[in-house]
Amino acid sequence: MGDIKSDHARYKEIIRNKVRQNLRYYISNHDLMGRQGKDKVVIPIRGINLPHFRYNQRQSGGVGQGEGDEGDPISGDEAPGSGKGAGEGSGKHDLEIEMTLEELADVLGKELGLPYIKPRGARDIKEEKTVYNSIAREGPKSLRHFKRTYKQALKRQIATGTYDSEDPIIVPHKEDIRYRYPQIIPKPETNAVLIYMMDVSGSMGDNEKKLVRTASFWIDLWLRRNYQNLERRFIVHDTDAKEVDEHAFYHTKESGGTKISSAYQLCVDLIEKYYPSPHWNIYPFHFTDGENYTGDNLHSFKLLRDNILPVSNLFCYGQCADRGTYLKDLMKEFELKHFDSNEKIRLAKFTQSLEIVDLIKNFLNTGR
């Protein structure tokens, strides 16, 4: 049994290493989200063969030994390449394996060198945890502590001179019986909220939304690994902003212009109403193609500086197209020389799926 467990552990480590080696491919693969379940994700692994039995070539008898020529069908089966049916190619398939989302997050963190987050605050409601770290003289049979009971009986027999080392029989009396005693310990829940904002005006195409969806999957994955309780809110905007569900977030398209301040104002309203900053870890993420009504920049910057940044762990802005100048305007307004030069503001530009890796590293490597 021990060998089987060690083999299984070694095989799982091989799988993890293979996922790590191909992580950039998996991060840029939009289809991975379609393979996601509630707690697991199915990952195609290339270049791994399952273990199989190999027989001693010197043994006689059995399949492959005895009369017959190489290539003859066995038990009436059709020989390969017999001409029935269409088909061409190597016939090799990727091995599909299941990984828990937690395991995949650990691979992501290790490969990209992401620090685990130190949460701030706790929710008013606390989770209660039962710990059996005390001993009592009374209790139910189900909580009887056998080791402490026999230890107490041994002490009594030694003290009364009834213990015989040549015939070491220990018989507990009623007064020797000890029970595990439960203690209820309040355990603070660590809470976080992700507020996703996205421009859905006419200039945001399907490819840009696909990039945002892929980036959001990996952001979710890492933050869920760090927080016991994670909520998500979704805001779409053109010149006006509204809150929607996740499906509408990725599939809504409007034909109007863009006023980013409308999304920031709704974000502020949600935080003030539902997520007081002393008790919540707040992460606003904003994605656009970079276009904004020029006269709106000052208003959006003021909301960001005065209302969003002071209460947020981190604000991240991702620009998924080359059309607009909002990214440059943000850098100029907040005097940022690089995308990662401010601990509370993180910026990224990702116009193709391979750049999502850099976005994740830049957004999540602060440990905030």
Secondary structure by P-SEA (a helix, b strand, c coil): caaaaaaaaaaaaaaaaaaaaaaaaaaacccccccccccbbbbbbcccccbbbbccccccccccccccccccccccccccccccccccccccccbbbbbcaaaaaaaaaaaaccccccccccccbbbbbbbccccccccccccccaaaaaaaaaaaaaaacccccccbbbbbccccbbbbbbbbbbbbbbbbbbbbbbbccccccaaaaaaaaaaaaaaaaaaaacccbbbbbbbbbccbbbbbcaaaaacccccccccaaaaaaaaaaaaaccccccccbbbbbbbccccccccaaaaaaaaaaccccccccbbbbbbccccccaaaaaaaaaccccccccccbbbbbbccccaaaaaaaaaccccc
